[in-house]
Every structure is written in C-alpha cells, then in structure tokens.
Amino acid sequence: MTTSQATSLSAGDWYLPAGSQSAYSPTGLSNMQVTGRIEWGTAPSWLADAVTRVQHLRSLCEGWDGYGSSPVDRRLASAVVRFLSGPLWVATPRPRITPTVDGGLAVEWRGARATLELEFDPRGAVDVYVSDSEGTEWEGTLGEEPDGLDKWAWRVARE
C-alpha cells in the first residue's frame, strides 16, 4: 500500500468480508512482530504494543462498561491491526486504542500540532476527526478528509 493508496481507502479496503481469513489477525502476527517487516514495507515500531492492546480489548466481555456494551468484534480487531500495519503509520507516535460501546475500536493520535482520530465501526464504517494547531477541524467519513489521510498522519508525526 502506498501513501497515495491510503488517501482513498474505503471500508472494503480495510475490512475483510465475513468468512475471510486474515494473515493479520492478532494471533497471526508473531512473525511480523519479531521481524518488524510486512510484505509491503516497514511496520510501525509501536505495532507489537498495538497488537497486545487489541488482543486485550478483544477479551472484554459483553457489558464491559457496565451498561450493556458489545464486545469488540473479532473481524474488526483483525482489520484494524491490518490497517495499522501499513507504512503510512511508521512515523506517527503510538496511538491510543480504545473500545467503543458498539463493538468497534477507536484509534487516536495526538501530536504537538495535530490530532487524528479514527473510529472503526463493526459494520465497516470508519469515522474520522482531524484538527490542527492552525484551527482546521473536520469530522466525517474515511476517504473524505481534507488533504488526505497521509497528510494528517504526517501532521501528527511532526514535532
């Protein structure tokens, strides 16, 4: 995946259909964790920690928040790890990964000059929130963000 390909991702690009097997499932990543390499580039240095975090979140039971929340969807967890494995994220700081009440995952980067938040829904949608120190703020769907996702990853990575 190139940076230009990442700017036009849709749910079909990151989310595997039902019944699909993924080499990027959290339990199938041990070789990538050890080598730090994947088939199309270098993995982010924080990827192993992200995989551990996603595995932990996958273990949450129904009602983990005390209010009837759904457990993290298995396919979604694998898809998010696959998404985060890309070279687009190599220069970014370690993201904060949290569960959502509907069984999804939220991934958030906060840099000195910008914020990038992605919320992965178990039905395949990805909501995006971006803001920067110059006052730009936008919220919408993945692939529609101003300047493309690669530019926002770069802004988050800048110190």
N, C-alpha and C positions, 0 to 999 in steps of 0.2 A: 504494500500500500504506500503510495507516495503522498506527500503533503497535499498536492492538488487533488488527489482522490479523496482525501479525508474531508475536504471542504464541502463535498457534495454527498456525504453519507446519508442514507435513509435507513429506516428500520430494517429493511430487507438486507442491507449490507452488514449490519452488526448482529442481528438477531436471527438465530437459526430456527427454522420451522420445526414443528412438533415431530418427534421421531428422529431428528437428526442427531448424529453423534459428533461431538466436538473434541478435537485434539487439544483444545484449550480449556477443557473443563478443569476446575481447581485440582482434582485428583490426578489429572494427566499432565501437570506442568512441571514435575520434578526435574526432568532433563533441562527444560528451559531455565528453571531457577538456578540450576548448577552452572550452566554454561553462560547464562545471560544473553543468549542469542536465540533468535527465532528465524524462520525461513526468509523473512524479508527485511531484516535489519536488527539493530541492537535493541534489546529490551530496556525499559527504564530501570535505573538502579533500585528503585523502591518497589518493583513489581512483586518480588517474593513476599514482602510485607503486605502488599495489597491482596495477594492471593490468600495469605493467612487470615487477613481481616475478612475477606469474603467467605472463606470457609467457616469462620466463627459465626458470621451473620446468617449463613445457611443453616446453622444448628439451632437458631431461635425457633421456638415453638409458636403455634397459633396463640394469639393473645399476649405476645411478649411485652407489649406496652401496658398491659392491664386493662385494655379497652377493646379487645377483640380484633387486634391487628392480625394480618395474614403473615405467615412465614415467607421468607424470601424465596421466590420462585427459582428452582434448580436451573432451568434453561436460561433464565435471565442472568443468574450469577455467572454461568459459563460464558455467556455473551459479553457481559461487562468485562470479565477478565480478558477475553479475546480483544475487545475494543481497547482496553488499557495497555495491551501488549505492543501496540504499534509504535513506530519511531516518532510519531507526532508528539508523544509524551516524554521522550527521553530527557529533554532539558527542563521539564517542569519540576517543581517541588513535589514532594509526596502529597497526594490528595487525601482529603478526609472522606471516608466512605461510611455512609450510614444507611440503615434500612428505612424504608417508607412503610406506612401503615397498610398499604395495599399489596405488599409483597414485592415491591420494587427496591431499587438501590439509588441513592443519591451520591454523586461524586463531586467534590468541591475542591477547587484550588484557590488559594488566596495568596497573591503575590504582593509585593510592595506597591505596585502600580495598577493592578487589575485583579478582578475576581471572575472566575468561570465556574458555573455550577451546571451539572447535567443530572437530570432526574430520569432514570430508566424505568419505564412502566412495564409490568409483566405482559401487557397486551402488545408491546412492541413500539410504543411511542417514546420519544426522548424529548423532554422539555429542557430548554436552555435558558440560563440567566447569565448575562455578562454585564460588567461595569468596569470603569477605569477611573483613574485619578483626574482625567480631564472632563469628567462629568457625563461621559457616554454611559447609557444604561439601556439594556434591551432584554426583553423576555419573549420567548416564542418557541418554535419547533426546530429541532436539529436540521441543518441544511439551509435555514433561512436567516441565520445570524449575520449581522453586519460584518463585513470584511472577511468572513470565512472562519472556520474553527481553527485553522492553522495560525492565523494572525492572533487570535485570542490566546492560544497556547503560548505563543511567543511573548505576548504581553505579560502573561502570568509568570513566565520564566525570567523576565528581565528583573534585575535587582535595582 
